[in-house]
Amino acid sequence: MNKSYTLLPFRFGRFPGATVLVVNETGDFQFLPTELFDQLISYRLDHRSAEFLDLKGKHFVTDTEIEPVIELLATKYRTRKAFLTNFTALHIVVVTLRCNQKCNYCHASSQPQEAKRWDMNRETAINTTKMIMETPSPIVKIEFQGGEPLLNFDIVKLIIKTAKEINIKKQKDLSFVVCTNLTLITEEVLKYLRNEKVLISTSLDGPQKIHDLHRRMRDGSSSYEKFVKNLELSRKILAPEEISSLVTITRDSLGKMTEVVDEYIRQGFCSIFLRPINPYGYARLEHVQKLVDYPIEDFVDAYKKVLPYIIDLNLKGMRIEECFTSLLLTRILTPFSTGFVDLQSPSGAGISGAVYDYNGDVYPADEGRMLAKMGDRTFFMGNVNRDPYARVFNSNFLRDLISKSCLETLPGCHSCVFQAYCGSDPIRNYAIQGTMIGHRPTSGFCFMHKEIFKYLFEILRQDSPDYMDVFWSWITKRPLESIRMRPCANLKASRIT
Amino acid sequence: MNEIEIILSKRLYQKEAVIAATYMFTGEFRTKIEPEQTDKVKVTLKPIVKEKPVDPEQTLTRFMNEIIDQQLRLDLDKSYGKLRELIVRQAFFPVDLKEQGHGL
């Protein structure tokens, strides 16, 4: 066969309407009618055609010298994988398991408010901080979780103080986040957080009737009213961008996603992260599953219904970003690295994020800690009071875990057209399917991501200027007006390269 | 429907393509791959949930489309598999150099 061009590596998948999506190693994509795809792979594509030039520009083919193209693709590949360069940046510290709320779906399997034996002590807090600051990463984010971390606030303060002292020498880009239900927050605490530049991440499940269904105080009373009152107080002391919120979608909110989005806007949030309920902690108990869980297909349907609603709100002038969509679109439409511990290849478990339990036990992710809580210590990496950093983070166990999370080698993922944008979660695979490698044909995680990718690519294929403007405003974190003031024709479904 | 049997020519489909295609059906079917004569292979798909209706024609079409795509991926990989390795190796080349430097 006379080959007038060289094919460069890509993956492909078939779409409705006799269309093939091709995606290369660095995430560039192109839709091709089946006929053109056939011509492409059989070297019959006219290299003077517009399609050929498109494919050449996106590095699917080349008819010139190959070395510079390989060099360029390698540089782009390295950029996309830049999240691997720095090693562990996110450090989650569970300062207590105690909580003043008792949420049905709690990932953390919280303990009663008076049970102080579940608090992190001073020695463990100092050793945890020392271990965190040993990371080679120049960026360190310490996230305080619980239980409710404000119940052990002295330890939060101790860790912040110790980390800052160590950092005088280390000079890392150090930041802090406290994950709180806000019900215990006071003016004094808020002023401390403001002075120490600590961000707040909280939880809001929707309007009162939805929020209070599964997020109640331990005495059974409403948490919503306290939340709203304290959110208002927090906003008086902290800047709006210093407070973000996460939503947990339960069976009850699945059909009411627009109400949830409306509540986020009502409470002054500019973003929402739609995510299905995690199968850990109390959410794994059979009676709780019946109450809050749902088939993943239902979540995907709800997502597909609510995304156009969110986009429409943006077009009407209300800025609200759907962060999961934004993350995936950044991967699809830009060459930039977007490490996201829960969806990256290799997995971020241990190498991008780590969890330190109240007793100093270290896990690669919160899910590993939850499994240990339920008696399965497979993901236990070591203890800050007994083990040196190298033993915890340079173990054969962690190497094995990471090697089992590279999509290029996982059955079903190795040839998936969405591989460049997706990731794996070996701990979730283990928790749900019994093996770290998992089984894609029965994986809800795989199903959900594939369906959402297909849906987003269908939107990109339609290339609606309005939708694309909203997407670009999310990706670039700029106001929609500033996106629309520019001549947008060159920004549509094309990709920044 | 009890099961679907598919006979495939080894001259057209490599073992890797047969396994990869069959794997995609392991969520819905109990699968079996076995040699058939010297130049063929037999794939058997048996529904896991007996009560769930399965359209044999549709399943067969899905399987054949899947195996063609899997074989195509292998064929394409012969063209550019080495380039893929080269891109990844080149992308991490500075890291290799650094590691080698530490060893000196």
Boltz contact constraints between the chains, C-beta under 6 A:
constraints:
  - contact:
      token1: [A, 7]
      token2: [B, 79]
      max_distance: 6.0
  - contact:
      token1: [A, 7]
      token2: [B, 80]
      max_distance: 6.0
  - contact:
      token1: [A, 8]
      token2: [B, 80]
      max_distance: 6.0
  - contact:
      token1: [A, 9]
      token2: [B, 80]
      max_distance: 6.0
  - contact:
      token1: [A, 9]
      token2: [B, 83]
      max_distance: 6.0
  - contact:
      token1: [A, 9]
      token2: [B, 84]
      max_distance: 6.0
  - contact:
      token1: [A, 25]
      token2: [B, 87]
      max_distance: 6.0
  - contact:
      token1: [A, 70]
      token2: [B, 86]
      max_distance: 6.0
  - contact:
      token1: [A, 70]
      token2: [B, 87]
      max_distance: 6.0
  - contact:
      token1: [A, 73]
      token2: [B, 87]
      max_distance: 6.0
  - contact:
      token1: [A, 74]
      token2: [B, 87]
      max_distance: 6.0
  - contact:
      token1: [A, 74]
      token2: [B, 90]
      max_distance: 6.0
  - contact:
      token1: [A, 74]
      token2: [B, 91]
      max_distance: 6.0
  - contact:
      token1: [A, 77]
      token2: [B, 87]
      max_distance: 6.0
  - contact:
      token1: [A, 77]
      token2: [B, 91]
      max_distance: 6.0
  - contact:
      token1: [A, 78]
      token2: [B, 91]
      max_distance: 6.0
  - contact:
      token1: [A, 411]
      token2: [B, 23]
      max_distance: 6.0
  - contact:
      token1: [A, 415]
      token2: [B, 73]
      max_distance: 6.0
  - contact:
      token1: [A, 441]
      token2: [B, 26]
      max_distance: 6.0
  - contact:
      token1: [A, 441]
      token2: [B, 27]
      max_distance: 6.0
  - contact:
      token1: [A, 442]
      token2: [B, 27]
      max_distance: 6.0
